[in-house]
Amino acid sequence: MMQLLFNFNGRIRRSTYWLAALGAGLAYGVVLGLCIAIMAMGRDGPLGMVGGLLCLVVYVFLIWTGLALQIKRWHDRDKSWTWIFIAFIPFVGAIWSLVECGFLDGTPGPNKYGPSPKGLTGAAVSPAI
């Protein structure tokens, strides 16, 4: 799990990408909600500052996890990590990133980023007739 969520190397399948992103988002949402509740309880005291710092730490982990998952999907598409910046193009970038990482299949067989996460060798991958 640590390799999946915090490491930038390798490739992951679309299903792994979606499940990890949804699971991490849900978990971080719950923890972030608790941090915000702590912040609200100690609005003017030190407890509010502790809650704020916890929110910041959770947010950094959320960004790190999202980047790790997306970079591994770009690797599965046989593209470098720098493609994450495509999302900064207004309107088109976020849609392009979603389509590439979330809906398009990765390259069959091994590529320069590692073996196929589907276990395919890439030698003779063809649909059954």
CYANA upper distance limits for C-alpha pairs under 8 A (distance plus 0.5 A):
  1 MET  CA      5 LEU  CA      6.69
  2 MET  CA      6 PHE  CA      6.09
  2 MET  CA      7 ASN  CA      7.71
  3 GLN  CA      7 ASN  CA      5.58
  4 LEU  CA     68 ALA  CA      8.07
  4 LEU  CA     69 LEU  CA      7.65
  5 LEU  CA     20 ALA  CA      8.21
  5 LEU  CA     65 THR  CA      5.56
  5 LEU  CA     66 GLY  CA      8.38
  5 LEU  CA     68 ALA  CA      6.62
  5 LEU  CA     69 LEU  CA      7.01
  6 PHE  CA     64 TRP  CA      7.24
  6 PHE  CA     65 THR  CA      6.21
  6 PHE  CA     68 ALA  CA      6.36
  7 ASN  CA     68 ALA  CA      6.42
  8 PHE  CA     67 LEU  CA      8.37
  8 PHE  CA     68 ALA  CA      5.38
  8 PHE  CA     69 LEU  CA      8.08
  8 PHE  CA     71 ILE  CA      6.82
  8 PHE  CA     72 LYS  CA      6.84
  9 ASN  CA     72 LYS  CA      7.04
  9 ASN  CA    113 TYR  CA      7.93
 10 GLY  CA     72 LYS  CA      6.31
 10 GLY  CA     75 HIS  CA      7.31
 10 GLY  CA     76 ASP  CA      8.31
 10 GLY  CA    113 TYR  CA      6.11
 10 GLY  CA    114 GLY  CA      6.17
 11 ARG  CA     72 LYS  CA      5.15
 11 ARG  CA     73 ARG  CA      6.59
 11 ARG  CA     74 TRP  CA      8.46
 11 ARG  CA     75 HIS  CA      6.08
 11 ARG  CA     76 ASP  CA      5.35
 11 ARG  CA    113 TYR  CA      7.27
 11 ARG  CA    114 GLY  CA      7.12
 11 ARG  CA    115 PRO  CA      8.15
 11 ARG  CA    116 SER  CA      7.71
 11 ARG  CA    117 PRO  CA      6.73
 12 ILE  CA     16 THR  CA      6.73
 12 ILE  CA     17 TYR  CA      7.04
 12 ILE  CA     69 LEU  CA      8.33
 12 ILE  CA     72 LYS  CA      6.26
 12 ILE  CA     73 ARG  CA      6.30
 12 ILE  CA     76 ASP  CA      6.82
 12 ILE  CA    117 PRO  CA      6.15
 13 ARG  CA     17 TYR  CA      6.68
 13 ARG  CA     73 ARG  CA      7.58
 13 ARG  CA     76 ASP  CA      7.82
 13 ARG  CA    105 ASP  CA      8.45
 13 ARG  CA    106 GLY  CA      7.75
 13 ARG  CA    117 PRO  CA      6.45
 13 ARG  CA    118 LYS  CA      7.58
 14 ARG  CA     18 TRP  CA      6.68
 14 ARG  CA     73 ARG  CA      7.85
 14 ARG  CA    101 CYS  CA      7.71
 14 ARG  CA    102 GLY  CA      6.49
 14 ARG  CA    103 PHE  CA      7.54
 14 ARG  CA    104 LEU  CA      8.45
 14 ARG  CA    105 ASP  CA      7.67
 15 SER  CA     19 LEU  CA      6.57
 16 THR  CA     20 ALA  CA      6.34
 17 TYR  CA     21 ALA  CA      6.44
 17 TYR  CA     69 LEU  CA      6.75
 17 TYR  CA     70 GLN  CA      8.19
 17 TYR  CA     73 ARG  CA      7.71
 17 TYR  CA    102 GLY  CA      7.96
 18 TRP  CA     22 LEU  CA      6.51
 18 TRP  CA    102 GLY  CA      7.69
 19 LEU  CA     23 GLY  CA      6.39
 20 ALA  CA     24 ALA  CA      6.30
 20 ALA  CA     69 LEU  CA      8.32
 21 ALA  CA     25 GLY  CA      6.36
 21 ALA  CA     66 GLY  CA      7.52
 21 ALA  CA     69 LEU  CA      7.89
 22 LEU  CA     26 LEU  CA      6.59
 23 GLY  CA     27 ALA  CA      6.66
 24 ALA  CA     28 TYR  CA      6.39
 24 ALA  CA     62 LEU  CA      8.20
 24 ALA  CA     65 THR  CA      8.29
 25 GLY  CA     29 GLY  CA      6.38
 25 GLY  CA     62 LEU  CA      8.01
 26 LEU  CA     30 VAL  CA      6.82
 27 ALA  CA     31 VAL  CA      6.85
 28 TYR  CA     32 LEU  CA      6.31
 28 TYR  CA     58 VAL  CA      7.38
 28 TYR  CA     62 LEU  CA      7.22
 29 GLY  CA     33 GLY  CA      6.51
 30 VAL  CA     34 LEU  CA      6.88
 31 VAL  CA     35 CYS  CA      6.76
 31 VAL  CA     58 VAL  CA      8.00
 32 LEU  CA     36 ILE  CA      6.66
 32 LEU  CA     55 CYS  CA      6.41
 32 LEU  CA     58 VAL  CA      7.12
 32 LEU  CA     59 TYR  CA      8.36
 33 GLY  CA     37 ALA  CA      6.68
 34 LEU  CA     38 ILE  CA      6.72
 35 CYS  CA     39 MET  CA      6.66
 35 CYS  CA     51 GLY  CA      5.51
 35 CYS  CA     52 GLY  CA      7.56
 35 CYS  CA     54 LEU  CA      6.57
 35 CYS  CA     55 CYS  CA      6.08
 36 ILE  CA     40 ALA  CA      6.63
 36 ILE  CA     51 GLY  CA      6.86
 36 ILE  CA     52 GLY  CA      7.84
 36 ILE  CA     55 CYS  CA      7.49
 37 ALA  CA     41 MET  CA      6.70
 37 ALA  CA     51 GLY  CA      8.27
 38 ILE  CA     42 GLY  CA      6.91
 38 ILE  CA     47 LEU  CA      7.28
 38 ILE  CA     48 GLY  CA      6.94
 38 ILE  CA     50 VAL  CA      8.39
 38 ILE  CA     51 GLY  CA      5.65
 39 MET  CA     43 ARG  CA      6.31
 39 MET  CA     47 LEU  CA      6.95
 39 MET  CA     48 GLY  CA      4.51
 39 MET  CA     49 MET  CA      7.31
 39 MET  CA     50 VAL  CA      7.69
 39 MET  CA     51 GLY  CA      4.88
 39 MET  CA     52 GLY  CA      6.49
 40 ALA  CA     48 GLY  CA      7.00
 41 MET  CA     47 LEU  CA      7.87
 41 MET  CA     48 GLY  CA      7.38
 42 GLY  CA     46 PRO  CA      7.19
 42 GLY  CA     47 LEU  CA      5.09
 42 GLY  CA     48 GLY  CA      4.74
 42 GLY  CA     49 MET  CA      8.31
 43 ARG  CA     47 LEU  CA      7.80
 43 ARG  CA     48 GLY  CA      5.34
 44 ASP  CA     48 GLY  CA      6.89
 45 GLY  CA     49 MET  CA      7.59
 46 PRO  CA     50 VAL  CA      6.82
 47 LEU  CA     51 GLY  CA      6.67
 48 GLY  CA     52 GLY  CA      6.65
 49 MET  CA     53 LEU  CA      6.69
 50 VAL  CA     54 LEU  CA      6.66
 51 GLY  CA     55 CYS  CA      6.67
 52 GLY  CA     56 LEU  CA      6.80
 53 LEU  CA     57 VAL  CA      6.78
 54 LEU  CA     58 VAL  CA      6.62
 55 CYS  CA     59 TYR  CA      6.53
 56 LEU  CA     60 VAL  CA      6.76
 57 VAL  CA     61 PHE  CA      6.87
 58 VAL  CA     62 LEU  CA      6.66
 59 TYR  CA     63 ILE  CA      6.78
 60 VAL  CA     64 TRP  CA      6.65
 61 PHE  CA     65 THR  CA      6.53
 62 LEU  CA     66 GLY  CA      6.67
 63 ILE  CA     67 LEU  CA      6.64
 64 TRP  CA     68 ALA  CA      6.64
 65 THR  CA     69 LEU  CA      6.71
 66 GLY  CA     70 GLN  CA      6.60
 67 LEU  CA     71 ILE  CA      6.41
 67 LEU  CA     84 ILE  CA      8.43
 68 ALA  CA     72 LYS  CA      6.78
 69 LEU  CA     73 ARG  CA      6.91
 70 GLN  CA     74 TRP  CA      6.77
 70 GLN  CA     84 ILE  CA      7.77
 70 GLN  CA    101 CYS  CA      7.28
 71 ILE  CA     75 HIS  CA      6.68
 71 ILE  CA     80 SER  CA      8.21
 71 ILE  CA     81 TRP  CA      5.68
 71 ILE  CA     84 ILE  CA      7.44
 72 LYS  CA     76 ASP  CA      6.73
 72 LYS  CA     81 TRP  CA      8.44
 73 ARG  CA     77 ARG  CA      6.89
 73 ARG  CA    101 CYS  CA      5.98
 73 ARG  CA    106 GLY  CA      8.22
 74 TRP  CA     78 ASP  CA      6.90
 74 TRP  CA     79 LYS  CA      5.75
 74 TRP  CA     80 SER  CA      6.90
 74 TRP  CA     81 TRP  CA      6.89
 74 TRP  CA     83 TRP  CA      7.52
 74 TRP  CA     84 ILE  CA      8.37
 74 TRP  CA    100 GLU  CA      8.22
 74 TRP  CA    101 CYS  CA      6.93
 75 HIS  CA     79 LYS  CA      5.72
 75 HIS  CA     80 SER  CA      6.53
 75 HIS  CA     81 TRP  CA      7.49
 75 HIS  CA    113 TYR  CA      6.41
 76 ASP  CA    106 GLY  CA      5.30
 76 ASP  CA    107 THR  CA      6.65
 76 ASP  CA    111 ASN  CA      8.43
 76 ASP  CA    113 TYR  CA      7.89
 76 ASP  CA    116 SER  CA      8.14
 77 ARG  CA    100 GLU  CA      8.23
 77 ARG  CA    101 CYS  CA      8.36
 77 ARG  CA    105 ASP  CA      7.71
 77 ARG  CA    106 GLY  CA      4.97
 77 ARG  CA    107 THR  CA      5.95
 78 ASP  CA    106 GLY  CA      7.90
 78 ASP  CA    107 THR  CA      6.94
 78 ASP  CA    111 ASN  CA      6.98
 78 ASP  CA    112 LYS  CA      7.73
 78 ASP  CA    113 TYR  CA      7.66
 79 LYS  CA     83 TRP  CA      7.48
 84 ILE  CA     97 SER  CA      7.97
 85 PHE  CA     89 ILE  CA      8.33
 86 ILE  CA     93 GLY  CA      5.55
 86 ILE  CA     94 ALA  CA      7.82
 86 ILE  CA     96 TRP  CA      8.04
 86 ILE  CA     97 SER  CA      7.23
 87 ALA  CA     92 VAL  CA      8.26
 87 ALA  CA     93 GLY  CA      4.57
 87 ALA  CA     94 ALA  CA      4.99
 87 ALA  CA     95 ILE  CA      8.27
 87 ALA  CA     96 TRP  CA      7.88
 87 ALA  CA     97 SER  CA      6.46
 88 PHE  CA     93 GLY  CA      6.36
 88 PHE  CA     94 ALA  CA      7.67
 89 ILE  CA     93 GLY  CA      4.99
 89 ILE  CA     94 ALA  CA      7.84
 90 PRO  CA     94 ALA  CA      8.08
 91 PHE  CA     95 ILE  CA      7.62
 92 VAL  CA     96 TRP  CA      6.53
 93 GLY  CA     97 SER  CA      6.58
 94 ALA  CA     98 LEU  CA      6.60
 95 ILE  CA     99 VAL  CA      6.63
 96 TRP  CA    100 GLU  CA      6.57
 97 SER  CA    101 CYS  CA      6.38
 97 SER  CA    102 GLY  CA      8.29
 98 LEU  CA    102 GLY  CA      5.73
 98 LEU  CA    103 PHE  CA      7.71
 99 VAL  CA    103 PHE  CA      5.58
 99 VAL  CA    104 LEU  CA      6.83
100 GLU  CA    104 LEU  CA      5.76
107 THR  CA    111 ASN  CA      7.81
107 THR  CA    116 SER  CA      8.17
108 PRO  CA    116 SER  CA      7.04
108 PRO  CA    120 LEU  CA      7.10
108 PRO  CA    121 THR  CA      8.02
108 PRO  CA    122 GLY  CA      5.86
108 PRO  CA    125 VAL  CA      8.12
109 GLY  CA    115 PRO  CA      6.93
109 GLY  CA    116 SER  CA      5.48
109 GLY  CA    119 GLY  CA      8.07
109 GLY  CA    120 LEU  CA      5.52
109 GLY  CA    121 THR  CA      4.99
109 GLY  CA    122 GLY  CA      4.13
109 GLY  CA    123 ALA  CA      7.75
110 PRO  CA    114 GLY  CA      6.18
110 PRO  CA    115 PRO  CA      4.57
110 PRO  CA    116 SER  CA      5.48
110 PRO  CA    120 LEU  CA      8.16
110 PRO  CA    121 THR  CA      6.96
110 PRO  CA    122 GLY  CA      7.19
111 ASN  CA    115 PRO  CA      6.93
111 ASN  CA    116 SER  CA      8.00
115 PRO  CA    119 GLY  CA      7.74
115 PRO  CA    120 LEU  CA      8.43
115 PRO  CA    121 THR  CA      8.26
116 SER  CA    120 LEU  CA      6.17
116 SER  CA    121 THR  CA      7.61
120 LEU  CA    125 VAL  CA      8.07
121 THR  CA    125 VAL  CA      8.37
